Amino acid sequence: MSDLDENQPSEPTPSRADAVIERVLARASTVLGKGGTARTDYDGDQLDREERAALRRVGNLSTELEDVTEVEYRQLRLERVVLVGQWSHGTAADAEVSLRELAALAETAGSEVLDGVLQRRPNPDPATYIGKGKAIEVKEIVAALGADTVVVNDDLAPSQRRALEDVVKVKVIDRTALILDIFAQHAKSKEGKAQVELAQLEYLLPRLRGWGDSMSRQAGGQVGGAAAGMGSRGPGETKIELDRRRIHTRMAQLRREIKAMEPARNVRRDRRLALPNVAIVGYTNAGKSSLLNRITGAGALVENALFATLDPTVRRSQTPDGREYTVSDTVGFVRDLPHQLVAAFSSTLEEVAHADLMLHVVDASHPDPEGQVSAVRAVLSDVPGADTVKEVLVLNKADIAEPETLMRLRARPEITIEVSALTGAGMSELLDLIARELPRPEVRIDIVVPYTRGDLIHEAHLHGEVIEESHEPEGTRLIAMVDDSLAARLQAAAPAA
């Protein structure tokens, strides 16, 4: 099913576009399919799995409402969906990768992907996005398959969504709404839930639509028609104005709540700043949580699904030579991540800017790993200070990657290392690389520490590099490399000469 320009000989034939749809549908069921997530002993008990499984949508549960306008827009009901993709630039492979990602997003949200439509046109139709003829075709597909939702692989203007819904007669959502729905399902912490709700309200605000007279009725002191006389006239508020005001009020409240959480977050961050920090970033489903579990044994949730991790996880680990450091797992990124989410999760993304080393995890088995790297960097470019953090490209899933892809990625200017979080291949080399790239203490001290300050000796072992240690009558003689702060406290504790 396609709509390709016959005047462009370089474009694929309709049968080729149909083959793209078939490949997308054939692989869509692997995202959340039974047995689709491989785990290791390093992943722990995975205690969050039962709670996450309870969020799955119930299959074959369709809405009982005949009129789509009766359903409130933010209450998404994704069960049986048809995908709609549009291709205006790039290659056929790019179009397939993008539509495959949309199928994975739809399945992660709990839906069943039934069919797809891939359209070739120079620019989106300003009215229905795909044009009236293609919209009628989608309507026929929806009716034939019994679908209840159409998912468009782009951001739709409010007017385009309404016009397309009027033709296909089922719910239409765009890519941003789909991602927001996944975030709403997966957020667990109080801050994460507040951030997601704020992003949803920002998205919803310009998309409020009127439902007949109920949205345009105005009244002053009392409700009534034109013949009701005094008290029935006045500026009043329309229903849609009232909804907008309530949304603005709720958004302001959420911003205050998120800002109120900032001091506690800064305190936790300041405590961790005593240790070097490694931030794990990367495209969604690249294997960041699996890598975190390998490095620290954190037991973070591992799932073959997009955006499985939303709330940051911070754990301690040690370099092979015994130095402690912290490892932070962050939310995954995706192409064209909704700007509402980037703004709402700015406080979470700030963790990257405070890191000493950034492990940029890349799925080396993906058809377009370079595109994933570019998408991650596009998001990080909006995080002040993130561009100054030393970056290491961790080529994960190297055990199943194509040799040509690995060779191409090795040629990149960044530091690269090939690993497999599943099999453990390359992990010892990665730990050695972390030890080399993390900042080392720069102050050399040769000092006698009183026996009553064993806590400082312990801190020197944890955070510094102890060169020599001996016991004397006055205390412990310590020769070590430490940071400025610890050096000053050791000097203050030393007995006077």
DACORSUL-V109093 format. One record per residue. RES is the residue in three letters. NEAR is the number of other C-alpha atoms within 10 Angstrom. Layout:
BEGIN
res: [RES RES]
near: [NEAR NEAR]
END
This chain:
BEGIN
res: [MET SER ASP LEU ASP GLU ASN GLN PRO SER GLU PRO THR PRO SER ARG ALA ASP ALA VAL ILE GLU ARG VAL LEU ALA ARG ALA SER THR VAL LEU GLY LYS GLY GLY THR ALA ARG THR ASP TYR ASP GLY ASP GLN LEU ASP ARG GLU GLU ARG ALA ALA LEU ARG ARG VAL GLY ASN LEU SER THR GLU LEU GLU ASP VAL THR GLU VAL GLU TYR ARG GLN LEU ARG LEU GLU ARG VAL VAL LEU VAL GLY GLN TRP SER HIS GLY THR ALA ALA ASP ALA GLU VAL SER LEU ARG GLU LEU ALA ALA LEU ALA GLU THR ALA GLY SER GLU VAL LEU ASP GLY VAL LEU GLN ARG ARG PRO ASN PRO ASP PRO ALA THR TYR ILE GLY LYS GLY LYS ALA ILE GLU VAL LYS GLU ILE VAL ALA ALA LEU GLY ALA ASP THR VAL VAL VAL ASN ASP ASP LEU ALA PRO SER GLN ARG ARG ALA LEU GLU ASP VAL VAL LYS VAL LYS VAL ILE ASP ARG THR ALA LEU ILE LEU ASP ILE PHE ALA GLN HIS ALA LYS SER LYS GLU GLY LYS ALA GLN VAL GLU LEU ALA GLN LEU GLU TYR LEU LEU PRO ARG LEU ARG GLY TRP GLY ASP SER MET SER ARG GLN ALA GLY GLY GLN VAL GLY GLY ALA ALA ALA GLY MET GLY SER ARG GLY PRO GLY GLU THR LYS ILE GLU LEU ASP ARG ARG ARG ILE HIS THR ARG MET ALA GLN LEU ARG ARG GLU ILE LYS ALA MET GLU PRO ALA ARG ASN VAL ARG ARG ASP ARG ARG LEU ALA LEU PRO ASN VAL ALA ILE VAL GLY TYR THR ASN ALA GLY LYS SER SER LEU LEU ASN ARG ILE THR GLY ALA GLY ALA LEU VAL GLU ASN ALA LEU PHE ALA THR LEU ASP PRO THR VAL ARG ARG SER GLN THR PRO ASP GLY ARG GLU TYR THR VAL SER ASP THR VAL GLY PHE VAL ARG ASP LEU PRO HIS GLN LEU VAL ALA ALA PHE SER SER THR LEU GLU GLU VAL ALA HIS ALA ASP LEU MET LEU HIS VAL VAL ASP ALA SER HIS PRO ASP PRO GLU GLY GLN VAL SER ALA VAL ARG ALA VAL LEU SER ASP VAL PRO GLY ALA ASP THR VAL LYS GLU VAL LEU VAL LEU ASN LYS ALA ASP ILE ALA GLU PRO GLU THR LEU MET ARG LEU ARG ALA ARG PRO GLU ILE THR ILE GLU VAL SER ALA LEU THR GLY ALA GLY MET SER GLU LEU LEU ASP LEU ILE ALA ARG GLU LEU PRO ARG PRO GLU VAL ARG ILE ASP ILE VAL VAL PRO TYR THR ARG GLY ASP LEU ILE HIS GLU ALA HIS LEU HIS GLY GLU VAL ILE GLU GLU SER HIS GLU PRO GLU GLY THR ARG LEU ILE ALA MET VAL ASP ASP SER LEU ALA ALA ARG LEU GLN ALA ALA ALA PRO ALA ALA]
near: [21 22 18 17 16 12 7 8 8 9 15 16 15 17 11 14 23 17 14 24 22 15 13 23 20 11 12 23 16 16 21 18 12 8 9 13 13 10 16 14 11 20 21 15 11 14 11 12 12 9 10 15 9 9 12 14 17 12 12 12 12 15 13 6 9 10 11 16 18 9 14 10 17 15 8 16 19 28 23 24 26 25 24 23 22 23 22 12 12 8 12 15 12 15 21 21 16 19 27 22 19 25 29 25 22 28 27 24 29 22 22 21 25 18 22 26 22 23 22 21 15 11 12 18 12 13 15 22 22 25 14 15 12 18 20 15 16 24 20 13 19 22 14 9 13 15 23 22 25 27 23 26 22 17 16 21 16 13 15 19 20 19 19 26 21 16 16 21 19 21 24 25 23 18 20 21 22 21 21 21 23 21 25 20 17 20 20 15 12 12 20 21 19 22 27 25 21 25 23 22 18 18 19 17 14 11 16 16 16 13 12 9 10 11 16 13 15 19 17 14 12 14 14 16 12 10 8 11 9 12 12 18 18 12 10 16 16 17 17 17 14 13 15 17 14 12 17 15 11 15 19 12 14 19 15 11 15 18 13 11 14 13 10 10 13 11 11 11 13 12 9 15 15 15 17 20 26 27 23 26 29 27 26 24 22 28 24 30 28 26 28 25 22 21 21 18 17 22 19 25 18 24 22 21 21 25 22 23 24 22 18 14 15 18 17 18 19 17 16 12 9 14 19 19 23 20 24 22 26 23 21 23 24 22 17 14 18 18 14 18 21 19 15 21 21 14 17 18 22 15 20 25 18 20 23 21 23 26 24 22 29 28 26 27 19 17 16 15 19 16 15 23 20 14 18 23 19 16 18 20 11 14 19 13 14 20 14 12 16 16 20 20 22 28 27 27 23 24 17 12 16 13 13 9 17 17 10 10 20 16 10 11 8 12 13 20 20 22 23 22 26 20 14 15 16 17 18 13 13 19 16 13 16 20 19 11 14 19 12 16 16 14 14 17 19 16 19 22 23 19 16 10 14 13 10 18 19 11 12 22 18 17 21 25 20 17 13 10 15 10 12 12 9 12 18 20 20 20 18 22 22 24 19 13 10 20 23 12 11 23 15 11 16 17 13 6 3]
END
